[in-house]
Amino acid sequence: MANLLADKTAVILGVVNKWSIAYAIAAAMRREGARVILTCQNDRLKKTVDELAAELGAAEVLMCDVSKDEDLATLADALGKYAPIDAVVHSIAFANKEDLSNPFVQTSREGFRMAHDVSAYSLVATARVLTPLMTRGGSITTLSYLGAVRVLPNYNVMGVAKAALESSVRYLAYDLGASNIRVNAISAGAIKTASARGIKDFSKMLETVEGKAPLRRNTDPAEVADTAVFLASDMGRGVTGNTLYVDAGYQIMAM
């Protein structure tokens, strides 16, 4: 352990189970000496996340539905005792299943709104309530995907929401830079997570990436986690407003 995050406090939103990218990030940050606080959306997930928190040695699990302003305000109040907060990881996205399986042109108005609210606007809302606790600066990191900039069949409205997320990263980076708060996205390669299973033909996506990526393999969650550690550490102090690809190089390929 290099203790890259010694004496730092990190809040990680989006841990669902042991296979989620957020869990891998939490584990890596604990490995590097950070005090970690996890959030979960509701009571249904609380028991699972409590168990994971115990395994990780996380300080606490707090409930927060990022689509509710009152939940975010309560989260900020609860985190006050841990201030200053040094790192925030936003690993949250959602779209209706039918909006991922039907052609994009059939996306409903409500489905479009919900995907953008949960997957993109929640980053803005989270930053607004938590940055007052980041009194010595720090890092905000969110998770994106190649579908933000390329058409990936069956990714549909989520790709459009991720494009909004990546644009939000740039605008937040500008707004918060004066407070020495850096904002970045990690565009992770296709990884087997619970949310990824909701994408039609996801297994074919994995096969395609493995065959065509320069490294001839899929992405390991630990690689994404180590990149999040870098961004949260002092080693990433000059990086903001960027989308970093951790996808075995797949994004460089054309045919």
MITIRO-108544 format. One line per 4 residues: their letters; for each residue y, x, z of N, C-alpha, C, O. Coordinates in steps of 0.001 Angstrom, whole numbers. Example, Ala and Ser with C-alpha at 12.3 -4.5 7.8 and 13.67 -1.06 7.14 Angstrom:
<rs>
as	-5690,13190,7800,-4500,12300,7800,-3300,13200,7800,-3319,14236,8465 ~ -2250,12850,7080,-1060,13670,7140,30,12900,7870,1138,13409,8039 $
</rs>
This chain:
<rs>
manl	-1198,842,0,0,0,0,1251,879,0,1408,1752,853 ~ 2140,635,-972,3347,1438,-1093,4507,857,-281,5550,1496,-145 ~ 4330,-339,252,5384,-999,1041,6685,-1147,260,7770,-907,790 ~ 6567,-1544,-999,7752,-1731,-1835,8647,-2853,-1330,9840,-2882,-1629 $
ladk	8071,-3779,-563,8847,-4919,-74,8943,-4939,1447,9140,-5994,2050 ~ 8806,-3794,2051,8922,-3706,3509,10286,-4223,3948,11306,-3922,3328 ~ 10290,-4997,5015,11513,-5572,5594,12165,-6623,4698,13325,-6978,4910 ~ 11443,-7120,3711,11966,-8184,2855,11225,-9491,3137,10059,-9493,3532 $
tavi	11927,-10592,2925,11361,-11922,3122,11344,-12649,1787,12356,-12708,1089 ~ 10191,-13203,1438,10020,-13876,148,9576,-15313,357,8710,-15594,1186 ~ 10174,-16216,-398,9778,-17619,-408,9102,-17889,-1752,9671,-17619,-2809 ~ 7891,-18422,-1697,7122,-18632,-2922,6796,-20111,-3060,6071,-20684,-2247 $
lgvv	7344,-20715,-4104,7128,-22128,-4381,6089,-22281,-5492,6218,-21675,-6555 ~ 5070,-23086,-5244,4128,-23390,-6296,2699,-22958,-6070,1880,-23048,-6985 ~ 2370,-22486,-4868,964,-22162,-4594,183,-23468,-4497,519,-24348,-3705 ~ -845,-23578,-5299,-1673,-24792,-5310,-3089,-24475,-4846,-3666,-25207,-4041 $
nkws	-3643,-23382,-5356,-4988,-22964,-4982,-5098,-21452,-5210,-4123,-20789,-5565 ~ -6292,-20932,-5001,-6497,-19488,-5072,-6377,-18942,-6493,-6236,-17735,-6691 ~ -6433,-19831,-7475,-6379,-19402,-8873,-4976,-19526,-9466,-4769,-19184,-10631 ~ -4027,-20002,-8695,-2670,-20163,-9204,-1973,-18806,-9253,-2235,-17925,-8435 $
iaya	-1080,-18661,-10232,-319,-17417,-10357,511,-17183,-9093,668,-16046,-8649 ~ 1035,-18253,-8526,1845,-18118,-7316,1035,-17496,-6175,1579,-16721,-5389 ~ -247,-17823,-6075,-1086,-17230,-5029,-1222,-15731,-5251,-1123,-14945,-4309 ~ -1451,-15336,-6509,-1575,-13909,-6815,-291,-13165,-6459,-334,-12043,-5954 $
iaaa	851,-13799,-6727,2135,-13178,-6389,2296,-13064,-4880,2741,-12035,-4372 ~ 1933,-14123,-4166,2029,-14087,-2708,1165,-12970,-2132,1589,-12254,-1225 ~ -52,-12826,-2663,-960,-11782,-2177,-383,-10394,-2444,-463,-9510,-1591 ~ 196,-10205,-3625,769,-8897,-3966,1982,-8587,-3099,2174,-7444,-2685 $
mrre	2790,-9584,-2827,3976,-9360,-1998,3597,-9063,-555,4240,-8246,105 ~ 2560,-9719,-69,2074,-9396,1278,1522,-7966,1304,1757,-7221,2255 ~ 800,-7599,267,257,-6239,172,1364,-5189,263,1165,-4104,809 ~ 2525,-5529,-277,3638,-4582,-292,4565,-4737,901,5664,-4182,923 $
garv	4112,-5501,1900,4823,-5521,3173,5827,-6631,3384,6527,-6636,4396 ~ 5921,-7579,2455,6900,-8657,2604,6423,-9700,3609,5225,-9943,3749 ~ 7371,-10306,4298,7093,-11534,5039,7169,-12662,4018,8146,-12778,3278 ~ 6134,-13486,3984,6014,-14504,2933,5993,-15902,3540,5269,-16164,4501 $
iltc	6794,-16793,2968,6775,-18216,3320,6379,-18985,2069,6954,-18780,1000 ~ 5401,-19864,2202,4925,-20656,1072,5447,-22087,1172,5769,-22568,2258 ~ 5527,-22755,32,5812,-24192,44,4696,-24929,-670,3990,-24360,-1503 ~ 4544,-26197,-336,3611,-27056,-1067,4281,-28413,-1276,5203,-28782,-549 $
qndr	3810,-29133,-2262,4510,-30349,-2671,4333,-31519,-1717,5280,-32263,-1460 ~ 3113,-31686,-1186,2832,-32899,-426,1694,-32696,573,1107,-31617,661 ~ 1397,-33758,1321,333,-33709,2328,-1030,-33436,1713,-1879,-32793,2330 ~ -1237,-33923,498,-2539,-33750,-162,-2868,-32270,-348,-4033,-31878,-267 $
lkkt	-1857,-31455,-596,-2067,-30029,-838,-1938,-29183,425,-2309,-28009,434 ~ -1415,-29779,1484,-1046,-28994,2673,-2236,-28265,3289,-2119,-27092,3643 ~ -3366,-28928,3423,-4524,-28288,4062,-4965,-27060,3285,-5224,-26005,3863 ~ -5048,-27208,1956,-5470,-26079,1128,-4496,-24920,1240,-4909,-23772,1406 $
vdel	-3191,-25218,1149,-2191,-24153,1202,-2132,-23539,2595,-1894,-22338,2725 ~ -2344,-24340,3639,-2405,-23791,5001,-3538,-22762,5119,-3367,-21710,5734 ~ -4689,-23075,4527,-5825,-22149,4565,-5516,-20856,3819,-5854,-19766,4279 ~ -4870,-20990,2666,-4501,-19811,1894,-3468,-18977,2649,-3519,-17747,2635 $
aael	-2539,-19656,3304,-1514,-18953,4072,-2139,-18148,5206,-1714,-17031,5501 ~ -3151,-18731,5835,-3837,-18021,6917,-4531,-16772,6392,-4505,-15724,7037 ~ -5151,-16882,5226,-5815,-15726,4615,-4817,-14625,4289,-5100,-13440,4465 ~ -3652,-15030,3813,-2634,-14073,3382,-1848,-13487,4550,-1260,-12410,4443 $
gaae	-1847,-14200,5647,-974,-13800,6744,462,-14226,6491,1403,-13555,6916 ~ 623,-15339,5800,1960,-15869,5531,2576,-16391,6821,1865,-16809,7735 ~ 3894,-16365,6887,4587,-16762,8107,4529,-18262,8345,4426,-18706,9489 ~ 4595,-19056,7259,4653,-20511,7424,4427,-21182,6076,4628,-20581,5021 $
vlmc	4007,-22435,6136,3940,-23289,4950,4894,-24456,5175,4792,-25163,6178 ~ 5814,-24656,4249,6791,-25734,4348,6598,-26692,3183,6342,-26263,2058 ~ 6719,-27969,3446,6559,-28945,2373,7883,-29150,1653,8946,-29228,2269 ~ 7784,-29236,320,8992,-29452,-474,8612,-29967,-1855,7893,-29304,-2602 $
dvsk	9098,-31145,-2181,8981,-31691,-3529,10297,-31354,-4228,11340,-31924,-3907 ~ 10246,-30433,-5178,11484,-29925,-5775,12220,-30959,-6624,13349,-30717,-7049 ~ 11592,-32107,-6874,12276,-33164,-7619,13151,-34023,-6706,13819,-34947,-7171 ~ 13146,-33714,-5398,13918,-34484,-4426,14944,-33581,-3752,14583,-32612,-3084 $
dedl	16216,-33899,-3929,17274,-33083,-3342,17177,-33021,-1825,17495,-32000,-1215 ~ 16730,-34132,-1213,16632,-34135,242,15548,-33176,734,15689,-32573,1798 ~ 14467,-33034,-38,13421,-32075,331,13939,-30640,228,13629,-29802,1076 ~ 14718,-30363,-800,15268,-29018,-966,16255,-28692,155,16296,-27562,642 $
atla	17042,-29677,560,17974,-29460,1667,17220,-29185,2960,17609,-28322,3746 ~ 16133,-29930,3174,15307,-29717,4369,14660,-28338,4340,14563,-27665,5367 ~ 14219,-27924,3159,13626,-26587,3013,14631,-25514,3390,14305,-24583,4127 ~ 15847,-25640,2888,16872,-24642,3199,17134,-24575,4703,17290,-23491,5266 $
dalg	17180,-25731,5340,17398,-25761,6796,16261,-25056,7531,16490,-24285,8463 ~ 15022,-25335,7092,13860,-24749,7760,13785,-23237,7561,13250,-22516,8404 ~ 14324,-22766,6438,14276,-21337,6139,15385,-20562,6835,15395,-19331,6816 ~ 16312,-21279,7445,17431,-20614,8093,17005,-19579,9112,17647,-18538,9249 $
kyap	15925,-19858,9830,15486,-18925,10871,14909,-17635,10295,14748,-16648,11013 ~ 14594,-17646,8979,14046,-16445,8340,15102,-15642,7589,14801,-14582,7042 ~ 16324,-16136,7561,17381,-15477,6794,17652,-14072,7340,17525,-13834,8541 ~ 18031,-13135,6443,18282,-13370,5020,16997,-13420,4197,16027,-12719,4487 $
idav	17012,-14253,3178,15921,-14325,2208,16217,-13304,1107,17343,-13219,617 ~ 15214,-12542,728,15406,-11486,-269,14821,-11828,-1637,15292,-11328,-2658 ~ 13803,-12673,-1657,13146,-12983,-2934,12698,-14440,-2943,12191,-14959,-1949 ~ 12893,-15078,-4075,12422,-16442,-4286,11592,-16449,-5565,12035,-15962,-6605 $
vhsi	10405,-16995,-5480,9539,-17125,-6655,9343,-18599,-6949,8848,-19354,-6113 ~ 9737,-18999,-8147,9650,-20393,-8591,8505,-20469,-9600,8642,-20031,-10742 ~ 7380,-21027,-9170,6197,-21131,-10035,5778,-22599,-10102,4705,-22980,-9635 ~ 6649,-23406,-10691,6467,-24856,-10686,6717,-25409,-12077,7723,-25090,-12711 $
afan	5799,-26237,-12545,5979,-26908,-13844,5101,-28157,-13863,4055,-28212,-13217 ~ 5553,-29155,-14618,4760,-30379,-14741,5163,-31133,-15997,6341,-31202,-16349 ~ 4163,-31699,-16667,4388,-32646,-17762,3249,-33646,-17739,2131,-33319,-17340 ~ 3534,-34860,-18165,2493,-35879,-18217,1382,-35451,-19170,1641,-34847,-20211 $
kedl	148,-35769,-18803,-997,-35349,-19606,-900,-35858,-21036,-1222,-35134,-21979 ~ -451,-37122,-21203,-367,-37671,-22555,676,-36957,-23400,566,-36922,-24625 ~ 1682,-36389,-22755,2706,-35662,-23502,2230,-34276,-23911,2872,-33618,-24731 ~ 1125,-33830,-23355,528,-32560,-23753,-596,-32755,-24755,-960,-31820,-25469 $
snpf	-1141,-33941,-24815,-2271,-34183,-25718,-1854,-34890,-27004,-2500,-34722,-28039 ~ -769,-35686,-26950,-282,-36357,-28151,655,-35447,-28929,1161,-34479,-28362 ~ 907,-35721,-30215,1880,-34936,-30972,3246,-34954,-30279,3616,-35943,-29646 ~ 3987,-33853,-30404,5272,-33737,-29721,6225,-34868,-30090,7000,-35322,-29249 $
vqts	6175,-35323,-31333,7086,-36369,-31781,6887,-37670,-31007,7767,-38531,-31004 ~ 5752,-37814,-30362,5467,-39018,-29586,5868,-38895,-28116,5592,-39797,-27325 ~ 6509,-37803,-27748,6935,-37622,-26358,7846,-38770,-25934,8811,-39091,-26628 ~ 7544,-39377,-24813,8370,-40478,-24323,9656,-39946,-23713,9733,-38784,-23315 $
regf	10658,-40804,-23646,11927,-40405,-23017,11706,-40007,-21561,12246,-39003,-21095 ~ 10908,-40802,-20845,10649,-40503,-19447,9826,-39224,-19306,10057,-38427,-18396 ~ 8863,-39033,-20214,8061,-37816,-20169,8900,-36567,-20400,8702,-35544,-19744 ~ 9842,-36660,-21341,10751,-35549,-21625,11623,-35260,-20408,11815,-34104,-20032 $
rmah	12148,-36320,-19796,13007,-36157,-18625,12254,-35519,-17481,12755,-34599,-16834 ~ 11040,-36010,-17228,10275,-35501,-16096,9904,-34034,-16283,10015,-33241,-15348 ~ 9463,-33671,-17488,9084,-32282,-17747,10255,-31334,-17506,10083,-30258,-16934 ~ 11443,-31738,-17944,12611,-30894,-17762,13088,-30887,-16314,13543,-29855,-15820 $
dvsa	12991,-32004,-15640,13418,-32086,-14246,12583,-31154,-13377,13120,-30336,-12630 ~ 11263,-31284,-13483,10371,-30507,-12614,10250,-29055,-13070,10217,-28145,-12241 ~ 10184,-28834,-14374,9875,-27499,-14883,11098,-26609,-15074,10981,-25384,-15029 ~ 12270,-27206,-15286,13462,-26403,-15558,14574,-26641,-14537,15052,-25698,-13908 $
yslv	14985,-27896,-14373,16107,-28155,-13471,15787,-27746,-12033,16687,-27362,-11286 ~ 14521,-27822,-11642,14179,-27467,-10261,14538,-26027,-9936,14797,-25707,-8776 ~ 14558,-25145,-10942,14983,-23765,-10692,16456,-23743,-10296,16845,-23048,-9357 ~ 17261,-24500,-11012,18694,-24572,-10713,18914,-25152,-9316,19690,-24618,-8524 $
atar	18218,-26256,-9028,18373,-26918,-7734,17914,-26016,-6587,18544,-25973,-5530 ~ 16815,-25299,-6805,16310,-24381,-5779,17294,-23248,-5540,17572,-22886,-4397 ~ 17819,-22689,-6625,18788,-21592,-6484,20023,-22056,-5727,20560,-21322,-4898 ~ 20466,-23255,-6008,21687,-23754,-5374,21548,-23833,-3851,22491,-23511,-3127 $
vltp	20378,-24258,-3361,20233,-24435,-1914,19776,-23173,-1193,20021,-23026,4 ~ 19108,-22253,-1910,18575,-21075,-1228,19455,-19841,-1337,19368,-18953,-489 ~ 20304,-19762,-2361,21135,-18564,-2480,22095,-18355,-1309,22424,-17206,-1014 ~ 22563,-19404,-625,23388,-19124,566,22645,-18338,1645,23266,-17710,2502 $
lmtr	21300,-18377,1597,20498,-17624,2560,20247,-16190,2090,19731,-15375,2855 ~ 20604,-15871,843,20363,-14545,263,21619,-13695,439,22238,-13265,-534 ~ 21977,-13464,1687,23273,-12858,2008,23344,-11366,1691,24436,-10800,1654 ~ 22214,-10730,1466,22256,-9312,1079,21775,-9126,-363,21291,-8059,-740 $
ggsi	21918,-10189,-1157,21466,-10143,-2542,19971,-10388,-2610,19351,-10801,-1631 ~ 19403,-10131,-3771,17967,-10298,-3901,17550,-10722,-5283,18272,-10516,-6258 ~ 16370,-11321,-5359,15747,-11617,-6637,15201,-13038,-6667,14563,-13496,-5719 ~ 15464,-13728,-7780,14840,-15021,-8058,14011,-14846,-9316,14519,-14386,-10339 $
ttls	12748,-15206,-9247,11845,-15048,-10388,11162,-16365,-10681,10691,-17043,-9768 ~ 11106,-16730,-11953,10389,-17926,-12361,9318,-17557,-13383,9297,-16436,-13891 ~ 8438,-18494,-13678,7321,-18253,-14590,7494,-19047,-15871,7689,-20262,-15838 ~ 7422,-18355,-17002,7542,-19009,-18296,6295,-18744,-19131,5288,-18249,-18626 $
ylga	6379,-19079,-20412,5239,-18890,-21314,5758,-18786,-22741,6863,-19237,-23044 ~ 4965,-18199,-23598,5339,-17950,-24991,5766,-19214,-25732,6546,-19144,-26683 ~ 5257,-20369,-25300,5624,-21633,-25930,7106,-21954,-25827,7577,-22897,-26464 ~ 7849,-21187,-25037,9293,-21379,-24956,10000,-20937,-26226,11067,-21452,-26560 $
vrvl	9405,-19983,-26934,10061,-19418,-28115,9230,-19521,-29388,9740,-19260,-30478 ~ 7960,-19897,-29268,7082,-20066,-30425,6419,-21439,-30326,6252,-21977,-29232 ~ 6044,-21999,-31473,5326,-23272,-31461,3852,-23004,-31169,3180,-22287,-31911 ~ 3368,-23584,-30090,1957,-23503,-29728,1421,-24926,-29692,1760,-25690,-28788 $
pnyn	589,-25293,-30663,67,-26657,-30704,-504,-27078,-29354,-1230,-26323,-28708 ~ -165,-28284,-28946,-610,-28910,-27698,198,-28477,-26471,-18,-29008,-25381 ~ 1115,-27534,-26626,1982,-27189,-25497,3180,-28134,-25448,3687,-28459,-24375 ~ 3615,-28561,-26607,4531,-29692,-26768,5750,-29663,-25852,6491,-28681,-25830 $
vmgv	5958,-30745,-25095,7187,-30873,-24316,7321,-29771,-23265,8432,-29444,-22847 ~ 6197,-29199,-22839,6285,-28109,-21876,6942,-26883,-22497,7669,-26158,-21818 ~ 6693,-26650,-23770,7353,-25537,-24443,8854,-25724,-24492,9612,-24772,-24301 ~ 9291,-26962,-24751,10719,-27254,-24802,11328,-27101,-23397,12442,-26597,-23254 $
akaa	10608,-27528,-22386,11088,-27373,-21007,11164,-25896,-20609,12089,-25487,-19908 ~ 10194,-25101,-21056,10229,-23670,-20750,11392,-22983,-21463,11962,-22025,-20941 ~ 11747,-23472,-22661,12915,-22925,-23344,14171,-23191,-22516,15032,-22320,-22386 ~ 14270,-24394,-21958,15398,-24718,-21082,15363,-23849,-19828,16408,-23425,-19333 $
less	14173,-23587,-19319,14029,-22742,-18134,14543,-21335,-18414,15283,-20776,-17604 ~ 14161,-20757,-19551,14582,-19399,-19870,16097,-19326,-20086,16731,-18339,-19713 ~ 16669,-20358,-20680,18123,-20395,-20830,18795,-20512,-19465,19829,-19891,-19221 ~ 18205,-21305,-18583,18747,-21444,-17229,18749,-20110,-16494,19668,-19814,-15730 $
vryl	17718,-19310,-16728,17652,-17979,-16117,18877,-17156,-16491,19469,-16494,-15639 ~ 19252,-17196,-17754,20400,-16399,-18202,21704,-16889,-17566,22521,-16085,-17117 ~ 21892,-18195,-17531,23125,-18728,-16944,23184,-18492,-15432,24245,-18187,-14888 ~ 22049,-18633,-14764,22023,-18354,-13330,22275,-16880,-13056,22958,-16527,-12094 $
aydl	21720,-16018,-13906,21926,-14575,-13736,23413,-14248,-13787,23903,-13421,-13017 ~ 24122,-14900,-14694,25563,-14670,-14796,26286,-15194,-13556,27118,-14497,-12975 ~ 25966,-16420,-13158,26644,-17017,-12007,26420,-16231,-10719,27342,-16058,-9921 ~ 25193,-15758,-10521,24804,-15191,-9233,24930,-13674,-9179,24761,-13075,-8118 $
gasn	25223,-13055,-10309,25318,-11601,-10346,26367,-11041,-9404,26184,-9971,-8823 ~ 27468,-11766,-9255,28532,-11299,-8362,28072,-11233,-6911,28651,-10507,-6103 ~ 27030,-11991,-6584,26459,-11968,-5233,25277,-11008,-5133,24544,-11005,-4144 ~ 25106,-10188,-6181,24002,-9225,-6246,22637,-9915,-6191,21672,-9374,-5651 $
irvn	22580,-11116,-6762,21311,-11836,-6877,20878,-11791,-8334,21616,-12213,-9225 ~ 19692,-11284,-8564,19152,-11139,-9913,18204,-12296,-10218,17467,-12749,-9343 ~ 18225,-12762,-11445,17393,-13898,-11852,16646,-13516,-13130,17258,-13139,-14129 ~ 15337,-13618,-13087,14509,-13251,-14239,13333,-14202,-14386,12974,-14927,-13458 $
aisa	12748,-14183,-15565,11519,-14936,-15826,10422,-13964,-16227,10680,-12942,-16862 ~ 9213,-14292,-15853,8031,-13585,-16355,7313,-14529,-17302,6900,-15617,-16901 ~ 7162,-14122,-18551,6401,-14914,-19507,4971,-14402,-19476,4638,-13402,-20113 ~ 4140,-15097,-18729,2756,-14659,-18525,1869,-15115,-19676,2108,-16162,-20278 $
gaik	876,-14346,-19969,-101,-14754,-20972,-928,-15923,-20465,-840,-16310,-19300 ~ -1727,-16474,-21356,-2585,-17603,-20982,-3562,-17183,-19878,-4293,-16204,-20021 ~ -3560,-17930,-18791,-4414,-17648,-17636,-5079,-18946,-17200,-4454,-20006,-17226 ~ -6330,-18865,-16805,-7060,-20057,-16359,-6530,-20514,-14999,-6914,-19980,-13959 $
tasa	-5653,-21497,-15022,-5159,-22106,-13790,-5419,-23602,-13866,-5806,-24120,-14913 ~ -5205,-24291,-12756,-5430,-25738,-12745,-4518,-26436,-13746,-4949,-27361,-14434 ~ -3262,-26005,-13834,-2326,-26642,-14758,-2672,-26336,-16207,-2484,-27182,-17082 ~ -3174,-25136,-16469,-3521,-24762,-17842,-4660,-25614,-18383,-4748,-25852,-19588 $
rgik	-5524,-26069,-17497,-6647,-26898,-17956,-6186,-28234,-18513,-6951,-28928,-19183 ~ -4939,-28597,-18240,-4399,-29843,-18779,-3960,-29728,-20224,-3608,-30731,-20845 ~ -3974,-28511,-20772,-3567,-28286,-22155,-4786,-28415,-23060,-5800,-27750,-22845 ~ -4685,-29253,-24049,-5795,-29494,-24967,-6178,-28197,-25682,-5313,-27440,-26124 $
dfsk	-7494,-27952,-25790,-8045,-26776,-26476,-7586,-25462,-25841,-7425,-24460,-26537 ~ -7378,-25464,-24541,-6910,-24248,-23876,-7902,-23099,-24026,-7496,-21946,-24167 ~ -9187,-23401,-23998,-10193,-22343,-24145,-10066,-21635,-25487,-10327,-20437,-25589 ~ -9663,-22381,-26519,-9459,-21766,-27829,-8251,-20829,-27807,-8238,-19799,-28480 $
mlet	-7244,-21200,-27029,-6079,-20329,-26883,-6498,-18995,-26280,-6068,-17935,-26734 ~ -7345,-19057,-25249,-7815,-17827,-24620,-8588,-16956,-25595,-8416,-15738,-25622 ~ -9436,-17583,-26393,-10233,-16840,-27375,-9335,-16176,-28420,-9566,-15032,-28813 ~ -8315,-16900,-28863,-7402,-16365,-29869,-6652,-15151,-29340,-6542,-14130,-30018 $
vegk	-6138,-15275,-28120,-5389,-14163,-27525,-6279,-12945,-27354,-5875,-11826,-27672 ~ -7477,-13155,-26858,-8396,-12040,-26633,-8690,-11292,-27931,-8836,-10070,-27938 ~ -8775,-12046,-29031,-9090,-11413,-30306,-7905,-10736,-30970,-8091,-9796,-31743 ~ -6685,-11193,-30687,-5520,-10712,-31430,-4524,-9887,-30626,-3736,-9145,-31213 $
aplr	-4536,-9994,-29319,-3582,-9228,-28515,-3841,-7730,-28681,-4995,-7323,-28818 ~ -2814,-6918,-28671,-3009,-5475,-28803,-3997,-4890,-27794,-4743,-3968,-28124 ~ -4009,-5417,-26569,-4940,-4899,-25563,-6326,-5535,-25653,-7230,-5185,-24895 ~ -6484,-6482,-26595,-7778,-7142,-26863,-8381,-7791,-25619,-9589,-7725,-25387 $
rntd	-7530,-8407,-24842,-8007,-9126,-23656,-6949,-10113,-23227,-5826,-10107,-23731 ~ -7321,-10959,-22289,-6371,-11910,-21714,-5678,-11289,-20503,-6022,-10199,-20046 ~ -4701,-12018,-20013,-3880,-11524,-18910,-4574,-11711,-17568,-5190,-12746,-17313 ~ -4469,-10705,-16720,-4978,-10767,-15356,-3832,-11248,-14456,-2730,-10705,-14532 $
paev	-4071,-12257,-13606,-3004,-12718,-12707,-2389,-11601,-11877,-1206,-11652,-11541 ~ -3196,-10587,-11544,-2681,-9476,-10732,-1599,-8704,-11481,-711,-8124,-10856 ~ -1665,-8690,-12813,-641,-8005,-13600,692,-8739,-13508,1753,-8122,-13422 ~ 618,-10046,-13527,1822,-10863,-13373,2387,-10668,-11965,3597,-10546,-11779 $
adta	1500,-10642,-10994,1920,-10487,-9597,2618,-9150,-9377,3639,-9092,-8692 ~ 2078,-8075,-9951,2702,-6761,-9778,4080,-6707,-10437,4974,-6016,-9950 ~ 4251,-7434,-11541,5563,-7496,-12180,6549,-8239,-11286,7714,-7855,-11191 ~ 6086,-9296,-10634,6940,-10027,-9692,7348,-9136,-8520,8482,-9209,-8046 $
vfla	6426,-8298,-8056,6751,-7346,-6992,7837,-6388,-7456,8802,-6139,-6734 ~ 7680,-5854,-8660,8694,-4947,-9220,10066,-5604,-9243,11054,-4997,-8828 ~ 10131,-6842,-9725,11414,-7536,-9825,12027,-7791,-8448,13247,-7744,-8288 ~ 11186,-8057,-7467,11687,-8337,-6118,12063,-7076,-5357,12809,-7132,-4379 $
sdmg	11553,-5952,-5801,11785,-4690,-5092,13074,-4024,-5554,13701,-4457,-6520 ~ 13453,-2974,-4855,14635,-2215,-5237,14435,-1506,-6572,15410,-1108,-7210 ~ 13201,-1345,-6996,12941,-725,-8296,13461,-1591,-9446,13748,-1082,-10529 ~ 13581,-2906,-9205,14073,-3804,-10240,15546,-4128,-10097,16020,-5120,-10650 $
rgvt	16267,-3312,-9369,17644,-3635,-8997,18603,-3756,-10182,19668,-4358,-10049 ~ 18242,-3193,-11337,19140,-3281,-12486,18706,-4289,-13528,19257,-4327,-14628 ~ 17711,-5112,-13187,17149,-6044,-14169,17538,-7472,-13811,17188,-7967,-12740 ~ 18260,-8129,-14706,18596,-9534,-14480,18832,-10242,-15806,19235,-9627,-16793 $
gntl	18574,-11537,-15809,18785,-12354,-17000,17737,-12163,-18067,17942,-12576,-19208 ~ 16621,-11550,-17733,15600,-11211,-18720,14343,-12060,-18604,14045,-12634,-17557 ~ 13623,-12119,-19703,12267,-12667,-19708,11326,-11517,-20011,11345,-10962,-21110 ~ 10508,-11160,-19040,9573,-10048,-19190,8201,-10589,-19572,7654,-11453,-18887 $
yvda	7654,-10081,-20659,6344,-10537,-21123,5232,-9727,-20473,5227,-8496,-20515 ~ 4300,-10439,-19876,3109,-9823,-19308,1933,-10582,-19917,1377,-11487,-19294 ~ 1563,-10206,-21133,607,-11016,-21900,-299,-10180,-22786,-741,-10635,-23841 ~ -580,-8934,-22346,-1422,-8015,-23122,-837,-7731,-24504,-1543,-7292,-25412 $
gyqi	469,-7988,-24650,1154,-7684,-25899,1092,-8764,-26959,1558,-8552,-28078 ~ 529,-9916,-26635,298,-10928,-27657,1586,-11376,-28347,1563,-11728,-29526 ~ 2706,-11365,-27627,3937,-11921,-28208,4474,-11108,-29372,5326,-11603,-30109 ~ 4003,-9861,-29571,4513,-9069,-30683,3824,-9383,-32000,4293,-8975,-33063 $
mam	2701,-10113,-31934,1883,-10302,-33118,2416,-11433,-34010,2957,-12429,-33530 ~ 2245,-11243,-35305,2602,-12295,-36276,1335,-12950,-36787,1104,-14131,-36524 ~ 514,-12215,-37507,-737,-12771,-38037,-1926,-12035,-37459,-3069,-12356,-37783 $
</rs>
